[in-house]
Each structure stands twice: as C-alpha cells, then as structure tokens.
C-alpha cells in the first residue's frame, strides 16, 4: 500500500539517495548512457516532489561524484548541461513549493557556467522552509573529510581541542544532520564514498531496481521497510 502524507509515520530527518543504474538502464533499452541520465534526472524530480509532500526535512542526492570526472568527456559534458537544466528549469516548481536547494561538494573543477547555475538556484531558494534538497555534485566523502581537516588546521585549533562536533561543523553544509537512511538503487551494496561521516549509523536500503525505474511506490516501500527497523547506535 502506498504511503500517503496522512498515514506517513516514518521518523526520518535526513534521507540519502545514491542514484545508481542510469547507464545500465539505458543499455537495457538499447540506448546511449545520456538517455539513462536524462531519465534519471526526471526520476529525481518526481521523487523530490514526493519527499516534499511527505515533508521529510532533508534529502541528499548523490548525482555526480569526484570520481565521475573519469568518465568519457561526451558523457561528462552531457551531465554538466543536464545539471544546469535541472536546477534552472526542472526543479523550478519544486522550489516554488518551498524546497531549499543546497550544494554539497567541492566547488573546484566545476565549470563556471554550471557553478553559476547552481549558485543562482541556491540563492533563490535560501529562504524556503518546507524542506531541503542537498545536491551532492562533485562530491566525495574522503574529500569532504580532507577539506574539513584543512579548515580546522587553518583555523589554528590545537590537536587536543579537535572533537567530533568540531569535525561535523566543518563538513560541507554543516546544517545537514546525520543520515537516517540511505537508499541505493541498481543492486550494488556499497556506499561508494557517499557521506561517510553522516552515514555512520544510517539504515541501508538496497534495491535491484535501476534509478530511472525507482518511483514513488518504490520509495514508499523503502520507507515502510525503515518503519520496521529497530535502530541501534552502539549502546544497545
């Protein structure tokens, strides 16, 4: 049975998506990888609307990793242009419904026109209050921890004063809370460098469904699964 706003009891503050399987989905359709990425972007839009209706406060989507630059140039260029379209047009209605966009990742290496489009969307939605969508773009969990460490060192903090709280405060977008659940599509069962600090006690939901086919009903099943989990944090 589908989860509705009225009967949704999931106590999720931060939901993570590892949006995997776009290229394999395209291959199954006899199409080029770009076709899969385009359909994947459409699915992200649909699920972002669903999360908005369910009023889950924070969602982070892993859409382009620091490792993805190694892909063929034609595919990377397509993803860059697709990201511009996503933040400037495809998510416009979502932003009007009160979703705030934040960029989670390193700003280095991102083409100027892509970064400018992301920055415009972030600034435009800065005062939105319904929920927050973290766009993990040019993101890597290892790099995030390296950058956090550099920031702490540059601030002059003594080694004995470094705490978990201080590290958390120096992550990308420190207002994002720890992840409650990570959903990964396509049958792979690993985090692939996604939010390693915030995912330390997250529930991990894996599905064989490729991302372009992971719809609202699929997310409802994931949320129902989460509702049955008994979360433990090392103390019980």
HELIX and SHEET records of a PDB file:
HELIX    1   1 UNK A   22  UNK A   28  1                                   7    
HELIX    2   2 UNK A   33  UNK A   54  1                                  22    
HELIX    3   3 UNK A   68  UNK A   70  5                                   3    
HELIX    4   4 UNK A   73  UNK A   85  1                                  13    
HELIX    5   5 UNK A   86  UNK A   90  3                                   5    
HELIX    6   6 UNK A   92  UNK A   96  1                                   5    
HELIX    7   7 UNK A  112  UNK A  124  1                                  13    
HELIX    8   8 UNK A  141  UNK A  154  1                                  14    
HELIX    9   9 UNK A  159  UNK A  161  5                                   3    
HELIX   10  10 UNK A  164  UNK A  169  1                                   6    
HELIX   11  11 UNK A  211  UNK A  213  5                                   3    
HELIX   12  12 UNK A  216  UNK A  227  1                                  12    
SHEET    1   A 6 UNK A  99  UNK A 104  0                                        
SHEET    2   A 6 UNK A 131  UNK A 139  1                                        
SHEET    3   A 6 UNK A  58  UNK A  65  1                                        
SHEET    4   A 6 UNK A  14  UNK A  18  1                                        
SHEET    5   A 6 UNK A 181  UNK A 184  1                                        
SHEET    6   A 6 UNK A 203  UNK A 206  1                                        
END                                                                             
